[in-house]
Amino acid sequence: KREWIQRSLTYYAVVSREEKRRENGQFVPTRIEYQSNFETAKKLYFARQKVKSNQPRLAEQIYRQLIDALLLEQEEGGQCNNAQLAISTLLLSLLLQRQGEIKETRATFIRFFRIITLNTNGDFDNLKECTCSAKVLQAFALFEMKQKNVRKAYSLITMAVQLDKELEPVLQWKQFRDARKLMKGNYKRP
């Protein structure tokens, strides 16, 4: 059991980009936040095990319950934990996309996008640098690019880069270079 818990925490540290967030001053956990992260880590790792054992519907249910619990906590006056919400959303979205559920994937990304917009009172600049939200926006951009929504994808990736400058190399990928040309009007879509 101790080994499983350690693997849960290690997995959570990786997916939450904990070290990067510490470096940026975005992650200084209190004892309560540490306990919350610990509980989230166990749930996310359990969901991962369900995916690996070919039980994606159970993993989906775990992700959805976790997201709903985080939103309920926020509604009840608790603080929104963007990192936990972002990680859960990202993993759920990737799972849905892998299952070919395009509409549901998009709805999950849009729901997250609306939540973070509400949390910043519509002022996206209030997020400052938020590496977790940036990763979700990057995944959303890649998803939309795959769906051939080039303008939307480019808009999303530029927002992601605003939140996390380390994502800037993504703008040099061919698909985003072409999207930038399209946005500037110098390029015709093939």
N, C-alpha and C positions, 0 to 999 in steps of 0.2 A: 504494500500500500504506500509506503514511504517513497519508493522508487516511482510509482505512478504519479504521486503528488509532485515530485521533483520534475518529472517530465512535463507535467501540466504547466508548472511555473516557467520552465525553460521555453516551452512552446509559446506561452503568452508573452514572455519577454521579447521573443523574436517577432511575433505578429504585431505586437503593439509598438514596435520600434522604440522600446523603453530606453535603451542607451542613448539614442539620438534625441529623444524627448528630454532626457536628463541634461544632456549637453546644452540644449536650447533653453533650459529653465522652464520647460513646459510640464515637467513631471517631478514634483516634490511631494510624495505621498504622505498623508497623515496616517495615523494608525487605522482609522476607519476606512480610508481609501485603500490602504494595503489589504485589509480584510475583504473589501469589496472586489478588489483586483484578484485576490486569491480565489474567491468564489467564482468569479467570471472565468478565470483560468481553468478551473476544474470543469466547468460546463463546456467551454470551447474545446478542450482536449477530449472530453467525452464525445462531443459531436464529431470531432475529427476521427475518432475511433469508429464511430458509426459509418462514416463515409468510407473508411478503409475496409470495413466489413460488409460493404455493399448494402447498407441500410440508409440511403440518402434521405428518405422521407422522415426518419427519426431525427437525423441531423438537422434537417430543415425545421422540424418542430422545435428542437432545442434552440436554434438560432432565433426563431420567431418569438418564443417565450422570453428569451433573454432581452430582445429588443423591446418587447411590450413591457417587461418589468422595469427596464431603464426609463422608458417614457412615462410610466406610471409614477415612478419615484420622482421624476422631474415635475410632473403635474401636481404632485402633492407637496410641492415646495422644496423638494430636494434639489441638489445641484446636479446639473446635467454632466455626466461624465462622457465628454466627446470621444475620448479614446475607446472606451468600452463600446459605445454606440457605433463608432466608425468601424471597429474591428468586426463586430457582430454583423453589421450591414455588409461589409466587404465579403466576409465569408459566406453569408447567405446568398448574396448576389452571384458570387462565383459558382456556388453550388447550383443555383437555379439556371444559370447560363449553361453549365455543363449538362444539365438535364434537358436543355433545349427549350426552356420556358422563357421565351423572349419577352412577352408582355409583362410577366411577373418580375423578371429581372429588372426591366426598365422601371416598373412601379416601385420596386425596392430602392433603387438608386434615387428616384425622384422624391420618395418619402424622406430619405436621409437629407437630400438637398433642401427640402422645405423645412425640415427640423433645424438644420444649422442656420438657415436664413432667419427663421423665427428667433433662434437663440441669440442672434446678433442684431435683432430688430431691423432686419432688412439691409443692414450695412455690412457687407461682406468684409470690408476692411477691419471690422472689429475682431475678426478671427486672428488677425496678425499672422504669425507663422504657426500653423497647426499641421504638423506632419501627418497625423492620422486622417484628418479630413482631406488633406491633399491626396493621399493614397486612394481614398474612395473616389475622389473626383478623377484621378488618373484612370482608375479602372472603369469608371463611367465613360470617360472619353474613349478609351480603347474599345469598349462595348459598342458605343455609337459609331465609331469608325468601322467596326466590323459589320454594322448594320447599314453602312453606306450613308450615314448622316454626317457628312464631312464638316459642314459648318458648325453644327452642334458639338461635334467632337473637338474641333479646334478651340471653340469657345471654352469648353470644359477644361481642356488641358492648359490653356493659358491661366485660368483661375487656379488650377492645381499648382502651377509653377509660382504664382503669386504667394501661395501659402507655404510652399517649400521650394526654395531656390535650388536645392539639390536635384530636383526633377527637370531642370532646364535642359539637360542633354536629350530628353525625350522630344523636344521641339526640333531636334536635328534628324529625327527618324524620317525616312522618305515620305511616309504617309502624312506626317505633319508639316513637312516642308511644302509638299504639294497643296495641302490644305491652306497654308499661309498664302501661297500664290493665288489660290482660288478666292480667298477672302479679300485680297488686294485687287482682284479683278484682272490679274495678269495671266491667268491660266484658265484654260477651258477643261472642264471635267471630261475624261475619256468616255 
